Amino acid sequence: MATCVRAALVCWGLCLLIQVPVHLFCGGNSSFRSLRSSRAAVVTFDLDDTLWPVVEVVEEANQQIARAYDLPADQVMGAMRRLRREPVGESASYTSLRCMAYAELLGGDEATAEEIVKAWVAARNRAGALHLYPDVVPCLEGLASSGAMVGAITNGAGNPSDIPPLADFFHFCVSAEEDTIFPHRKPSPVIFEEALARARALGWSGKTEWWHVGDDLATDVAAASRVGMRTVHVDRPGQTENRFSVSSKEELAARQAGADSEPDLQVSTLKGLAERIAS
């Protein structure tokens, strides 16, 4: 467990060094919202419950690990929730928390726990490919045809570059699980500011419109709006609560605070979205 704890503390320290004010990427004190054109140049997506149903994806990944390593999913989740309530887990990333849980259930075998975490992330990405909502790829094809730059901004461990149906469409992905981002999970502006920086590094001028698409009014809509992005709230019918969540009290409070945010556009599907924001 010591390795997992040290990793969490190193992540915390590194990310404190990279907080960059958004105005550095937008030019002076102006927001790029004021410079937007009528056509989206950059579109970023949340992943979980926006491109795939997170409960089904995580459940499948958990079951794959349970079969491969004889680690029952309910025991793993129970350990993760308990560790989250303890000082050692309060400030840990989701990945570090999972590593700690595996190590505990393996009697302290941290090396094996770290390998299992890698296997779990790979299983999660495979499950993401299998459970993609049917409107995702057509939407991405439309954005590609328009010439828009496409990215992902996620609190989770999924990565489009490791998911074959998505890899060719995404130019970048920013995850709160990255060592240089954690603990700045959405709705923190830091993770969005990093997305701005990566888009600039890929040639975005900062003078054209940016839309962020996600399912959460607080972590997607309110947070993206605060850094000047236009927003699309995806409210899919039949969405279920994420029973695998191990969010901290601070994250839950932040979500509650932004729950009444108003998006620029409200949709129940990604069908036709590319034409609405990028044509």
C-alpha positions as CSV (number, residue, x, y, z in Angstrom):
1,M,0.0,0.0,0.0
2,A,2.9,2.3,0.6
3,T,3.7,2.5,-3.1
4,C,0.1,3.5,-3.9
5,V,0.1,6.1,-1.1
6,R,3.4,7.6,-2.3
7,A,2.0,7.7,-5.9
8,A,-1.0,9.6,-4.7
9,L,1.1,12.1,-2.7
10,V,3.5,12.7,-5.6
11,C,0.5,13.3,-7.9
12,W,-0.8,15.9,-5.5
13,G,2.5,17.7,-5.3
14,L,3.1,17.7,-9.1
15,C,-0.2,19.1,-10.0
16,L,0.2,22.0,-7.5
17,L,3.1,23.2,-9.7
18,I,1.1,23.4,-13.0
19,Q,-1.8,25.7,-12.2
20,V,-1.9,28.1,-15.1
21,P,-4.3,31.0,-15.3
22,V,-6.8,30.6,-18.2
23,H,-6.0,34.2,-19.5
24,L,-2.6,32.9,-20.6
25,F,-4.4,30.8,-23.2
26,C,-7.0,33.3,-24.1
27,G,-5.0,36.5,-24.5
28,G,-4.9,39.1,-21.7
29,N,-8.0,39.2,-19.6
30,S,-10.4,38.5,-22.4
31,S,-12.4,35.3,-22.8
32,F,-12.2,33.5,-26.1
33,R,-16.0,33.4,-26.0
34,S,-16.0,37.0,-27.1
35,L,-13.9,36.1,-30.2
36,R,-16.0,33.1,-31.2
37,S,-17.1,32.6,-34.8
38,S,-20.4,31.0,-35.9
39,R,-18.7,27.6,-36.3
40,A,-17.1,25.3,-33.7
41,A,-13.3,24.9,-34.2
42,V,-12.9,22.7,-31.1
43,V,-15.4,20.3,-29.5
44,T,-14.6,18.4,-26.3
45,F,-16.6,15.6,-24.8
46,D,-17.0,14.2,-21.4
47,L,-16.8,10.4,-21.7
48,D,-18.7,8.5,-18.9
49,D,-22.5,8.7,-19.5
50,T,-21.9,10.9,-22.5
51,L,-20.3,8.5,-25.0
52,W,-21.1,5.3,-23.1
53,P,-23.1,4.2,-20.0
54,V,-20.6,4.2,-17.2
55,V,-22.3,1.6,-15.0
56,E,-22.3,-1.0,-17.8
57,V,-18.7,-0.2,-18.7
58,V,-17.3,-0.4,-15.2
59,E,-19.4,-3.4,-14.3
60,E,-18.0,-5.3,-17.3
61,A,-14.4,-4.3,-16.4
62,N,-14.9,-5.3,-12.8
63,Q,-16.2,-8.7,-13.8
64,Q,-13.3,-9.3,-16.2
65,I,-10.9,-8.6,-13.3
66,A,-12.9,-10.8,-10.9
67,R,-12.7,-13.7,-13.3
68,A,-9.0,-13.3,-14.2
69,Y,-7.7,-12.6,-10.7
70,D,-10.3,-14.0,-8.3
71,L,-11.1,-10.6,-6.9
72,P,-14.8,-10.3,-6.4
73,A,-16.1,-6.9,-7.6
74,D,-18.2,-6.3,-4.5
75,Q,-15.2,-6.8,-2.2
76,V,-13.1,-4.4,-4.3
77,M,-15.8,-1.7,-4.2
78,G,-16.3,-2.2,-0.5
79,A,-12.6,-1.8,0.1
80,M,-12.5,1.3,-2.1
81,R,-15.4,3.0,-0.3
82,R,-13.9,2.2,3.1
83,L,-10.5,3.5,2.1
84,R,-12.1,6.7,0.8
85,R,-13.4,7.4,4.3
86,E,-9.9,7.0,5.8
87,P,-7.1,9.6,5.8
88,V,-5.0,7.5,3.4
89,G,-7.8,7.5,0.8
90,E,-9.4,11.0,1.2
91,S,-7.0,12.6,-1.3
92,A,-6.2,9.6,-3.5
93,S,-7.0,9.5,-7.2
94,Y,-9.6,6.9,-8.3
95,T,-6.7,4.8,-9.8
96,S,-4.6,5.0,-6.6
97,L,-7.7,4.1,-4.6
98,R,-8.3,1.0,-6.7
99,C,-4.6,0.1,-6.4
100,M,-4.8,0.3,-2.6
101,A,-8.0,-1.8,-2.6
102,Y,-6.4,-4.5,-4.7
103,A,-3.2,-4.5,-2.6
104,E,-5.2,-4.9,0.6
105,L,-7.2,-7.8,-0.8
106,L,-4.0,-9.4,-2.0
107,G,-2.4,-9.2,1.4
108,G,-0.2,-6.3,0.6
109,D,1.1,-7.4,-2.8
110,E,1.5,-3.9,-4.3
111,A,3.4,-5.0,-7.5
112,T,0.6,-7.3,-8.5
113,A,-2.0,-4.7,-7.5
114,E,-0.4,-2.2,-9.9
115,E,-0.5,-4.8,-12.7
116,I,-4.1,-5.5,-12.1
117,V,-5.0,-1.8,-12.2
118,K,-3.4,-1.6,-15.7
119,A,-5.4,-4.7,-16.7
120,W,-8.6,-3.0,-15.3
121,V,-8.0,0.2,-17.3
122,A,-7.5,-1.9,-20.5
123,A,-10.7,-3.8,-19.7
124,R,-12.6,-0.6,-19.1
125,N,-11.5,0.8,-22.5
126,R,-12.6,-2.5,-24.2
127,A,-15.9,-2.2,-22.5
128,G,-16.3,1.4,-23.6
129,A,-15.9,0.3,-27.2
130,L,-18.6,-2.4,-26.8
131,H,-21.1,-0.1,-25.0
132,L,-20.7,3.1,-27.2
133,Y,-24.0,4.8,-27.6
134,P,-25.1,4.4,-31.3
135,D,-25.1,8.1,-32.0
136,V,-21.5,8.7,-31.0
137,V,-19.5,7.6,-34.1
138,P,-21.9,9.4,-36.6
139,C,-21.5,12.6,-34.5
140,L,-17.8,12.3,-34.6
141,E,-17.8,11.6,-38.3
142,G,-19.8,14.8,-38.8
143,L,-17.3,16.8,-36.7
144,A,-14.4,15.3,-38.6
145,S,-16.0,16.3,-41.9
146,S,-16.4,19.9,-40.6
147,G,-12.7,20.0,-39.7
148,A,-13.3,20.5,-36.0
149,M,-10.6,19.6,-33.5
150,V,-12.0,17.0,-31.1
151,G,-10.9,16.3,-27.6
152,A,-12.0,14.6,-24.3
153,I,-12.1,16.1,-20.8
154,T,-12.8,13.4,-18.3
155,N,-12.6,12.6,-14.6
156,G,-12.4,8.9,-15.4
157,A,-9.8,6.5,-16.6
158,G,-11.1,6.0,-20.1
159,N,-9.1,7.2,-23.0
160,P,-10.4,7.5,-26.6
161,S,-7.0,6.9,-28.1
162,D,-7.1,3.4,-26.7
163,I,-10.6,2.7,-28.0
164,P,-10.5,1.6,-31.7
165,P,-13.9,3.1,-32.8
166,L,-12.9,6.5,-31.3
167,A,-9.1,6.7,-31.7
168,D,-9.1,8.2,-35.2
169,F,-11.4,11.0,-34.2
170,F,-9.8,12.4,-31.1
171,H,-6.9,14.8,-31.2
172,F,-6.3,14.9,-27.4
173,C,-7.6,13.7,-24.1
174,V,-7.2,15.3,-20.6
175,S,-8.0,13.0,-17.7
176,A,-8.1,14.0,-14.0
177,E,-6.4,10.7,-13.3
178,E,-3.2,12.0,-15.0
179,D,-0.3,12.6,-12.6
180,T,0.0,16.3,-13.7
181,I,-3.8,17.0,-13.3
182,F,-4.9,15.2,-10.2
183,P,-6.4,16.3,-7.8
184,H,-7.9,18.9,-10.1
185,R,-11.0,17.0,-11.2
186,K,-13.9,18.6,-12.9
187,P,-15.4,21.1,-12.0
188,S,-11.9,22.5,-11.3
189,P,-10.9,25.0,-14.0
190,V,-7.4,23.5,-14.0
191,I,-8.4,20.5,-16.1
192,F,-10.2,22.7,-18.6
193,E,-7.2,25.1,-18.8
194,E,-5.0,22.1,-19.6
195,A,-7.3,21.2,-22.5
196,L,-6.9,24.8,-23.8
197,A,-3.2,24.4,-23.6
198,R,-3.2,21.1,-25.5
199,A,-5.5,22.5,-28.2
200,R,-3.1,25.5,-28.6
201,A,-0.2,23.1,-28.9
202,L,-2.0,21.4,-31.8
203,G,-2.6,24.6,-33.6
204,W,-5.8,26.1,-32.2
205,S,-5.6,29.9,-32.5
206,G,-7.9,30.7,-29.5
207,K,-10.0,32.9,-31.7
208,T,-12.7,30.5,-32.7
209,E,-15.6,28.8,-31.0
210,W,-15.2,26.0,-28.5
211,W,-18.0,23.7,-27.4
212,H,-17.9,21.3,-24.5
213,V,-20.4,18.4,-24.4
214,G,-21.3,16.4,-21.3
215,D,-24.0,14.9,-19.1
216,D,-23.3,16.7,-15.8
217,L,-24.7,20.2,-15.2
218,A,-22.0,21.0,-12.6
219,T,-18.8,19.3,-13.8
220,D,-19.4,19.8,-17.5
221,V,-21.8,22.7,-18.1
222,A,-21.0,25.1,-15.2
223,A,-17.3,24.3,-15.2
224,A,-16.8,24.7,-18.9
225,S,-18.9,27.8,-19.0
226,R,-16.7,29.4,-16.4
227,V,-13.6,29.2,-18.7
228,G,-15.5,30.6,-21.6
229,M,-16.6,27.5,-23.5
230,R,-20.1,27.1,-24.9
231,T,-21.8,24.1,-23.6
232,V,-24.1,21.2,-24.6
233,H,-25.9,19.2,-21.9
234,V,-26.7,15.7,-22.9
235,D,-29.6,14.4,-20.9
236,R,-30.1,10.8,-22.2
237,P,-33.4,9.1,-21.2
238,G,-33.1,6.3,-18.8
239,Q,-29.8,7.4,-17.3
240,T,-29.0,5.5,-14.1
241,E,-27.1,6.6,-11.1
242,N,-23.4,5.6,-11.0
243,R,-23.4,3.0,-8.2
244,F,-19.6,2.6,-8.6
245,S,-18.9,6.2,-7.7
246,V,-16.5,6.8,-4.8
247,S,-16.6,10.6,-5.1
248,S,-15.3,12.6,-2.2
249,K,-17.5,14.9,0.0
250,E,-15.9,17.9,-1.8
251,E,-16.8,16.6,-5.2
252,L,-20.4,15.8,-4.2
253,A,-20.7,19.4,-2.8
254,A,-19.3,20.9,-6.0
255,R,-21.8,18.9,-8.1
256,Q,-24.7,20.1,-5.9
257,A,-23.6,23.7,-6.2
258,G,-23.7,23.6,-10.0
259,A,-26.8,21.5,-10.4
260,D,-29.0,24.4,-11.6
261,S,-26.6,25.6,-14.4
262,E,-28.0,26.5,-17.8
263,P,-26.3,25.1,-20.9
264,D,-26.2,26.8,-24.3
265,L,-27.8,23.8,-25.8
266,Q,-29.8,20.9,-24.3
267,V,-30.1,17.6,-26.2
268,S,-31.1,14.0,-25.4
269,T,-28.9,12.5,-28.2
270,L,-25.8,13.4,-30.2
271,K,-27.7,12.8,-33.4
272,G,-27.5,15.9,-35.5
273,L,-25.3,17.7,-33.0
274,A,-22.4,18.1,-35.4
275,E,-24.6,20.0,-37.9
276,R,-25.9,22.2,-35.1
277,I,-22.6,23.4,-33.7
278,A,-20.0,22.9,-36.4
279,S,-21.7,23.6,-39.8
